[in-house]
Amino acid sequence: MNFSRALNIITTVLVLGGICLIANTKPKKKVKHHQEKIKIVNRDAQQIRVLISEHPLRVIKKISLTAEPEQKLVLSSLDGKAKKKLSSIELAIVDGMLYSKKGDESYHKLKGTQFDITPTSGHTNLWESSYDGTMRLEIDQKKNQLLVINILPLEDYLYSVLLTEVYQSWPSEMHQVQAIASRSYAMYHIKNPNGNGKFYDVKNSNHNQVYNGKHKYTHLRDAIRKTRGIVVTHKDKVALTMFDACCGGVIPANVDRKEVHQFPYLARDRRCVYCRGYSLFNWKQSINNMDLAFSLRSHPLTQSDFKNVGMLKNIKVVSKDKAGVAQELMLVGDKSSAKIKGRSFYEALGKTTCYSLNIEVKNKAAANKATANKNDFEICGKGFGHHLGLCQRGARELVRKGWSVPNILKFYYPNTTLKVIS
């Protein structure tokens, strides 16, 4: 059954203030319900602020923005007093200050800490991407950084995210699953701002969701339209709908992470076996000693622990949680040994080398000296990602098996309810 048909069957809407609860019974008469809303921190729930990039103010950096042909960009300050209409805007960070280029080759200093750039029509081009909405340049004085932020309608953001988070060639039902998961994830962060909430809601990276601006695959709009406003909720609150590429068959309830303890719907106690056919369900990666040592020595999360180790001789997983996810690793060197957190190891190596933390590390050089300085270590693992929430490869297989979109989401986020933001 496809999602459109499922929504036709689910015909009753219980109005709860700003939210509609999807149900499967039809009331005989209108009933007045108490008012219950999901609050969106005092601003338009249909807008999202996405951090595109951040730049240290002490580094000289040029930023060029252009409008579409025959259109203009409006540069305005926070107080609305300084406004300019230009076909292109070139900015520079020099000595901790922001400068704007005039018609000639000279620059003049911009006064203030926040500037909005909005096209008179169409989109704004920045580097190799195009963006809808407003581009905001904001100086974070506490961190001494310039933040480049895109403010745009939530549904347009989701349309772009679909291309980067799932394959555009996948079935519409899988696009709808991802659209609901991504919308819920974004709405959760809008409603629950972290320490950066003053400036933006989400980052444009795997830390949150990858967002690369406009794209040409217009058929993805169909999934956004069919699921418009639908979010995953738990006890009338938008759920933190985490997702990864492949869970590797891990039971999330056994993963020792704060999100599992905090959110019951991320503590799924049923194993997903539907991603078994994916190439990264089981994987092996070889890496030489020098490359591995360089990654650990240069990453801020591991460099302090690694600095006294000396020449790396061995790596051992010394602590795992019940799910088999590495919690601590021991770095053994010719000078000393040091323990590092599994998460730090994962971040230092990067997702193209270490796909998950459900791993074992083998010292190949110790077993065969012929491999020394070539492929000294072999990392054997399962899955691709953090093992929590929606397993994209598993969900793709469930679509193939004929599962409905609501049932797929219910499986990966147990004890949740689909609701519509009105």
PyMOL commands that set and color helices and strands:
alter all, ss='L'
color gray80, all
select helices_A, chain A and resi 3-9+154-165+172-191+218-226+252-254+258-262+264-266+289-298+303-306+342-349+364-367+369-371+392-400+405-412
alter helices_A, ss='H'
color red, helices_A
select strands_A, chain A and resi 12-16+19-23+47-56+61-67+73-77+83-86+88-94+97-101+107-109+114-119+124-126+129-131+134-140+145-153+202-203+230-234+237-238+243-244+282-287+312-320+326-333+337-341+359-363+377-382+390-391+417-421
alter strands_A, ss='S'
color yellow, strands_A
deselect
rebuild
show_as cartoon
